[in-house]
Amino acid sequence: RVARIVDARDVDGADKLVELTLDIGIETRTVLAGIKGAYAPETLIGRYTVMVANLAPRKMRFGTSNGMVLAAGPGGSELFVLSPDEGATPGMRVK
């Protein structure tokens, strides 16, 4: 689904994780994403992205993640969060 990043913050004690609050139209979800090496959390707020919303919640060491944000690249500072074109709105299904 298309999601708008409502809030983003560092996860205390985690080297790679950022906690994202995502608006997916019908609800908001919290997702823990391993993108800290590539993005400062404050630069993500308001941005649109693509997430996998049909995953079971996953309990992790630092909390529960309710989905997955899609990104490309080898990792670390070379990681690129996918973004939809203009006109996409939160909650739209990706086909």
C-alpha positions in Angstrom: 0.0 0.0 0.0 0.9 3.6 -0.4 1.7 5.2 3.0 2.5 8.7 4.2 5.1 8.9 6.9 3.5 10.8 9.8 6.3 10.5 12.3 9.8 9.1 12.4 12.2 8.7 15.3 15.3 6.8 16.3 14.9 3.6 18.2 16.8 3.9 21.5 19.6 1.3 21.7 19.2 0.2 18.0 22.1 0.8 15.5 20.0 0.5 12.3 16.3 1.0 13.2 14.0 3.9 12.7 10.4 3.8 14.1 8.0 5.0 11.5 4.3 5.9 12.0 2.6 5.4 8.7 -0.8 6.6 7.5 -2.3 4.0 5.2 -5.7 5.6 4.7 -7.8 3.4 6.9 -5.5 3.3 9.9 -2.0 4.2 11.1 0.7 1.6 11.6 4.0 1.5 13.4 6.9 0.0 11.4 10.5 -0.6 12.5 12.7 -0.1 9.5 16.5 -0.7 9.2 17.2 2.5 7.4 19.0 4.6 10.0 22.3 4.5 8.1 20.7 6.2 5.1 18.1 8.6 6.5 17.8 11.0 9.4 14.3 10.5 10.8 13.3 14.1 10.5 13.9 14.0 6.8 11.3 11.3 6.3 8.3 13.0 7.9 5.6 13.9 5.3 7.2 11.7 2.6 5.2 9.1 0.7 6.4 5.5 0.5 5.3 2.0 -0.3 4.8 -0.6 2.4 3.8 -4.3 2.7 0.7 -4.1 4.9 -0.4 -7.8 4.7 2.2 -9.2 7.0 1.6 -10.5 10.5 2.9 -8.2 13.2 6.5 -9.1 14.1 7.8 -8.8 17.6 11.4 -7.6 17.6 13.8 -6.7 20.3 12.9 -3.1 20.3 9.1 -3.4 19.7 6.5 -4.7 17.3 6.6 -3.9 13.6 3.3 -3.9 11.7 4.5 -4.1 8.1 7.6 -3.4 6.0 8.7 -0.4 4.1 10.2 -1.2 0.7 13.7 0.0 -0.1 16.4 -0.8 -2.7 20.2 -0.9 -2.5 23.0 -2.9 -0.8 22.4 -1.4 2.6 24.0 1.0 5.0 24.1 4.5 3.6 23.3 3.2 0.1 19.6 2.4 0.8 16.8 4.1 -1.0 13.2 4.1 0.2 10.7 3.6 -2.6 8.3 6.4 -3.3 5.2 6.5 -5.5 4.6 9.1 -8.2 2.6 12.3 -7.4 -1.1 11.6 -7.2 -0.9 8.5 -5.1 -2.7 8.7 -1.8 -2.4 6.8 1.5 -4.1 3.5 1.4 -3.9 2.9 -2.4 -3.1 -0.7 -3.3 0.1 -1.3 -5.2 -0.5 -3.5 -8.3 
